[in-house]
Amino acid sequence: MKKDYQAEQFLELLYKTPIVSAVCESLNISRQTIYKWCREDPEFKREFDLCLGRGRDNINDLAESKLIEAINEGKPWAIKFWLMNNKTNYSFHKTEDFREIIKSELIKHKKVMRDIELGIIQCE
């Protein structure tokens, strides 16, 4: 059956390259066909989710290994990226932490502006 062969090929490639549109293009299958198979075939959907997840895990492992190589080579961007995403005192990705930092800076700015207006701080 054509669908079975195409589905098997699709799942194998999805595991290696977890980008649905890229795999579809390489096999000349439309994305709509894949999502139709997912809706109509629970076993295919299960395999699809499994291959996509494992494929992403593989790419994540590869990306992390390349990042670690860059860190070992002393590349500042890699060191900064690692610290900002893995060490809380370097991290600004938490929205509340970021908001607190911005709020604190705004308060400092307002105090300086007030001191300038009151003549406490002289500007030239």
C-alpha positions in Angstrom: 0.0 0.0 0.0 1.4 3.4 -1.1 0.4 5.2 2.1 2.1 2.7 4.4 5.4 3.0 2.4 5.2 6.8 2.4 4.3 7.0 6.0 7.2 4.8 7.0 9.6 6.9 4.9 8.1 10.1 6.4 8.6 8.8 10.0 12.2 7.7 9.4 13.1 11.1 7.9 11.2 13.0 10.6 13.3 11.2 13.2 16.5 12.5 11.5 15.1 15.9 10.5 12.3 17.0 12.9 10.9 19.6 10.6 7.6 18.5 9.1 7.7 20.9 6.1 11.3 19.9 5.1 10.5 16.2 5.3 7.3 16.7 3.3 9.1 18.6 0.6 11.8 15.9 0.3 9.2 13.2 -0.1 6.8 15.3 -2.2 4.0 14.8 0.3 1.8 17.7 1.4 1.6 18.8 5.0 -2.1 18.4 4.7 -1.7 14.8 3.9 0.4 14.2 7.0 -2.0 16.0 9.2 -4.9 14.0 7.6 -3.0 10.8 8.4 -2.6 12.0 12.0 -6.4 12.7 12.3 -7.4 9.4 10.7 -4.8 7.0 12.0 -4.1 7.0 15.8 -1.1 4.6 15.4 0.5 7.0 12.8 -0.2 9.9 15.1 1.5 8.2 18.0 4.5 7.3 15.8 4.5 10.9 14.4 4.7 12.4 17.9 7.3 9.9 19.0 9.6 10.5 16.0 9.2 14.3 16.1 10.0 14.4 19.9 13.0 12.1 19.5 14.2 14.0 16.5 14.1 17.2 18.4 15.9 15.6 21.3 18.7 14.5 18.9 19.0 18.0 17.4 19.0 19.5 20.9 21.9 17.2 21.9 23.8 18.2 18.8 23.2 21.9 19.5 24.3 21.5 23.1 27.5 19.7 22.0 28.3 22.5 19.5 27.7 25.1 22.3 30.0 23.2 24.6 32.7 23.1 21.9 32.4 26.9 21.5 32.7 27.3 25.3 35.8 25.1 25.3 37.2 27.3 22.5 36.7 30.4 24.8 34.1 32.1 22.6 32.5 34.8 24.7 29.0 34.6 23.1 28.8 30.9 24.0 29.9 31.4 27.6 27.4 34.3 28.0 24.6 32.2 26.4 25.3 29.2 28.7 25.5 31.3 31.9 22.3 33.3 31.0 20.4 30.1 30.5 21.9 27.8 33.1 22.8 30.0 36.1 20.2 32.0 37.9 22.3 34.9 38.9 23.1 35.6 35.2 19.6 35.0 34.0 17.2 37.6 32.8 14.7 35.3 31.1 12.4 35.2 34.0 9.8 37.9 33.4 9.3 38.9 37.0 13.1 39.3 37.5 13.3 41.4 34.4 10.4 43.6 35.5 12.0 44.1 38.9 15.2 45.2 37.3 13.4 47.6 35.0 11.3 49.0 37.8 14.4 49.6 39.9 16.1 51.4 37.1 13.1 53.6 36.5 12.9 54.5 40.2 16.6 55.5 40.1 16.0 57.6 37.0 13.0 59.4 38.5 15.0 60.2 41.6 17.8 61.7 39.6 15.3 63.7 37.5 13.7 65.0 40.6 17.0 66.0 42.1 17.9 67.9 38.9 14.6 69.7 39.1 15.1 70.6 42.7 18.7 71.8 42.0 20.2 69.1 44.2 22.2 67.9 41.2 23.6 70.5 38.8 23.7 69.9 35.1 26.0 71.8 32.7 
